[in-house]
Amino acid sequence: MDVIKVSSRSVPKSVAGAVCAVIRGGAGATVEAVGAGAVNQAVKAMAVARTFLAEDGIDLVCMPEFGEFEVAGETKTGMKFTVEKR
């Protein structure tokens, strides 16, 4: 499963493109975001990815959960979204 890290400065359309590429390749993806801005961008990206994939007849499912991530030597709590074909 590919890991896609999202920051508050990530462009949702670009992240969506990365998610679509992984899904079209037959794998699942994990989208990781730490901080409110990053989570916001990640959620927008998944909505865009679902729209892109719907055009190809692919339905996307996203399962959110909390996760612990190492950021600059510190452990931070963030969101982890597991994204797969339905």
C-alpha atoms as one frame of an Amber mdcrd trajectory, in Angstrom:
protein
   0.000   0.000   0.000   1.468   3.359  -1.051   1.772   6.146   1.525   0.886
   9.686   0.423   1.802  12.435   2.896  -0.207  15.650   2.821   0.738  19.035
   4.271  -1.317  22.180   4.695   0.359  23.510   1.525  -0.462  20.456  -0.609
  -2.605  21.103  -3.669  -5.721  18.889  -3.414  -5.880  18.276  -7.175  -2.264
  17.046  -7.187  -2.844  14.754  -4.200  -6.012  13.478  -5.894  -3.978  12.668
  -8.996  -1.526  10.645  -6.907  -4.381   8.759  -5.215  -6.010   8.040  -8.605
  -2.742   6.729 -10.037  -2.352   4.275  -7.160  -5.987   3.140  -7.314  -5.930
   2.722 -11.102  -2.762   0.660 -10.658  -4.773  -1.814  -8.618  -3.351  -1.003
  -5.197  -4.681   0.859  -2.182  -3.232   4.014  -0.664  -2.729   5.445   2.789
  -3.052   9.231   3.006  -1.406  10.727   6.098  -2.034  14.249   7.429  -0.895
  15.972  10.619  -2.581  19.232  11.597  -5.917  20.821  10.782  -4.753  22.396
   7.508  -3.245  19.143   6.261  -6.361  17.148   7.154  -8.482  19.739   5.332
  -6.362  19.404   2.169  -6.429  15.590   2.414 -10.224  15.448   2.680 -10.621
  17.801  -0.279  -8.161  15.679  -2.277 -10.120  12.493  -1.606 -13.355  14.160
  -2.717 -11.655  15.248  -5.949 -10.139  11.775  -6.443 -13.550  10.180  -6.034
 -14.915  12.492  -8.730 -12.015  11.699 -11.091 -12.402   7.938 -10.572 -16.207
   8.036 -10.950 -15.635   9.150 -14.548 -13.909   5.770 -15.088 -16.654   3.815
 -13.311 -14.534   3.269 -10.182 -16.027   3.925  -6.739 -13.674   4.957  -3.958
 -13.983   4.193  -0.259 -12.048   6.031   2.454 -11.601   4.773   6.007 -10.291
   7.450   8.433  -8.489   6.705  11.698  -6.127   8.436  14.098  -2.447   7.674
  13.761   0.876   8.475  15.413   3.476  10.013  13.074   7.122  10.994  13.500
   7.587  14.664  12.527  10.977  16.354  13.027  11.913  13.908  15.764   8.620
  14.307  17.637   5.609  12.011  17.764   2.453  13.752  16.558  -1.145  12.595
  16.350  -2.753  12.972  12.943  -5.235  11.371  10.590  -4.614   8.331   8.443
  -7.023   7.644   5.583  -6.992   4.194   3.995  -8.257   4.555   0.420  -9.387
   1.573  -1.692 -11.669   0.636  -4.557 -15.152  -0.348  -3.462
